Amino acid sequence: MAKRLVPLLNRVLVERIVPPSKTTTGILLPEKSAKLHSGKVVAVGPGIRDKEGSFIPATVKEGDTVLLPEYGGTEVKLGDKEYHLYRDEDILGTLHD
């Protein structure tokens, strides 16, 4: 089994952030409160070349928290963890505190 996946071209490996289903005091949260699709970037490919041959680097880096589309991406299982592989242009944005 692979210990580390290195994405090719402009691909980004993301671990989805699963929001908690209940608070620390035990109150159950409704599903609508956890509607934000976000994830943590685990690995990033080097980038891609355009038609003129210019190099376009990836716009996100490892450790970024990103906003993901509701659908899309390729599901990848490494060991007991589940990841998703997206193209750099499919990521909607980065989230900051």
C-alpha positions in Angstrom: 0.0 0.0 0.0 1.2 3.5 -0.8 2.4 5.5 2.2 2.2 8.9 0.4 0.4 10.0 -2.8 2.0 12.7 -4.8 -0.5 14.3 -7.2 0.5 14.9 -10.8 0.1 18.2 -12.8 -2.5 20.5 -11.3 -4.2 18.0 -9.0 -4.8 18.6 -5.3 -5.3 15.9 -2.6 -7.8 17.0 0.0 -9.0 15.4 3.2 -12.6 16.5 3.8 -13.4 18.2 7.1 -16.4 16.5 8.7 -18.3 18.9 10.9 -19.3 17.6 14.4 -22.8 16.2 14.6 -23.2 17.3 18.2 -21.8 19.9 20.6 -19.4 19.2 23.5 -22.4 19.2 25.9 -24.2 16.6 23.8 -26.8 18.7 21.9 -27.4 17.2 18.4 -26.9 19.6 15.6 -29.2 19.7 12.5 -27.6 18.7 9.1 -28.3 22.1 7.7 -25.9 23.8 10.1 -23.1 21.7 8.6 -23.6 22.5 5.0 -20.2 24.0 4.3 -18.1 21.7 2.1 -14.5 22.2 3.2 -11.3 20.3 3.4 -7.6 20.4 4.3 -5.0 20.2 1.5 -2.8 17.2 2.1 -0.6 17.3 -1.1 -0.4 19.5 -4.2 0.9 18.7 -7.7 3.6 20.9 -9.3 1.4 22.7 -11.8 0.6 22.6 -15.5 1.7 24.2 -18.7 -0.6 26.2 -20.9 -0.8 26.1 -24.7 2.1 28.6 -25.1 4.3 26.4 -22.8 4.2 28.8 -19.8 4.2 27.1 -16.4 1.2 27.7 -14.2 1.8 26.7 -10.6 -1.0 25.4 -8.3 -2.8 28.2 -6.4 -3.1 26.3 -3.1 -0.4 24.9 -0.8 -0.3 22.0 1.7 -2.1 22.8 4.9 -4.6 25.3 3.3 -8.3 25.0 4.3 -10.3 25.1 1.0 -13.9 25.4 0.0 -14.9 22.4 -2.2 -17.7 21.9 -4.7 -20.7 19.8 -3.5 -20.0 17.2 -6.2 -16.9 16.2 -8.0 -13.4 15.0 -7.3 -12.1 11.4 -7.3 -12.4 9.4 -4.1 -9.1 7.9 -3.0 -8.6 5.5 0.0 -5.1 5.3 1.5 -5.0 2.9 4.5 -8.0 3.7 6.7 -8.3 7.3 5.6 -10.4 8.7 2.8 -9.3 11.6 0.5 -10.5 13.3 -2.6 -8.5 14.4 -5.6 -9.5 17.6 -7.3 -8.1 19.7 -10.2 -6.7 23.0 -8.9 -9.4 25.0 -10.9 -12.2 23.0 -9.3 -11.4 24.3 -5.8 -13.8 27.2 -5.1 -11.5 29.2 -2.7 -9.5 29.2 0.5 -10.9 29.7 4.0 -9.1 31.9 6.5 -9.7 32.5 10.2 
